[in-house]
């Protein structure tokens, strides 16, 4: 997979997560009877998506680090 395709797929994924989360937050607040503005729900969704993506990135880096440590030979 080329770099451009990988970036495009990542961007589309984040945008879809953001849109779905924004809509979910807005619907939940409407169902709870709270006054809401879609822009505020979208801003909250941006924060949640950013934290989630950062956590996923850290998880993948940590897993790669552990795998590289387990395949190294001990010093002789």
KOLLO-217636 format. One record per residue (C-alpha): residue in three letters; x, y, z. Coordinates in nm, 3 decimals. Layout:
N
 code      px      py      pz
  Ala       X       Y       Z
...
END
This chain:
76
 code      px      py      pz
  Unk   0.000   0.000   0.000
  Unk   0.143   0.335  -0.097
  Unk   0.193   0.622   0.145
  Unk  -0.080   0.835  -0.016
  Unk  -0.337   0.557   0.010
  Unk  -0.243   0.494   0.372
  Unk  -0.280   0.863   0.461
  Unk  -0.612   0.889   0.277
  Unk  -0.746   0.583   0.457
  Unk  -0.636   0.722   0.795
  Unk  -0.796   1.060   0.728
  Unk  -1.124   0.907   0.614
  Unk  -1.126   0.683   0.920
  Unk  -1.075   0.973   1.161
  Unk  -1.337   1.188   0.987
  Unk  -1.593   0.907   1.000
  Unk  -1.523   0.846   1.369
  Unk  -1.552   1.217   1.438
  Unk  -1.880   1.252   1.250
  Unk  -2.035   0.947   1.413
  Unk  -1.924   1.052   1.759
  Unk  -2.051   1.408   1.705
  Unk  -2.390   1.277   1.599
  Unk  -2.401   1.035   1.893
  Unk  -2.317   1.308   2.144
  Unk  -2.577   1.537   1.995
  Unk  -2.847   1.268   1.998
  Unk  -2.763   1.166   2.355
  Unk  -2.785   1.523   2.477
  Unk  -3.118   1.572   2.296
  Unk  -3.252   1.248   2.447
  Unk  -3.145   1.366   2.792
  Unk  -3.334   1.692   2.739
  Unk  -3.023   1.908   2.763
  Unk  -2.992   2.221   2.550
  Unk  -2.717   2.156   2.300
  Unk  -2.543   2.308   2.004
  Unk  -2.405   2.074   1.734
  Unk  -2.081   2.276   1.721
  Unk  -2.014   2.202   2.088
  Unk  -2.079   1.833   2.034
  Unk  -1.839   1.839   1.738
  Unk  -1.572   2.009   1.949
  Unk  -1.611   1.748   2.222
  Unk  -1.591   1.474   1.961
  Unk  -1.264   1.621   1.829
  Unk  -1.115   1.594   2.175
  Unk  -1.237   1.237   2.224
  Unk  -1.113   1.127   1.881
  Unk  -0.773   1.290   1.938
  Unk  -0.730   1.117   2.274
  Unk  -0.842   0.787   2.126
  Unk  -0.608   0.809   1.828
  Unk  -0.316   0.908   2.051
  Unk  -0.389   0.612   2.278
  Unk  -0.406   0.378   1.980
  Unk  -0.076   0.511   1.847
  Unk   0.090   0.461   2.189
  Unk  -0.051   0.108   2.214
  Unk   0.088   0.015   1.873
  Unk   0.429   0.168   1.952
  Unk   0.445  -0.010   2.288
  Unk   0.356  -0.344   2.126
  Unk   0.624  -0.296   1.860
  Unk   0.876  -0.205   2.129
  Unk   0.795  -0.516   2.332
  Unk   0.818  -0.737   2.024
  Unk   1.156  -0.593   1.928
  Unk   1.284  -0.644   2.283
  Unk   1.170  -1.007   2.292
  Unk   1.341  -1.098   1.963
  Unk   1.679  -0.957   2.057
  Unk   1.945  -1.195   2.169
  Unk   2.077  -1.146   2.522
  Unk   2.429  -1.004   2.548
  Unk   2.697  -1.273   2.550
END
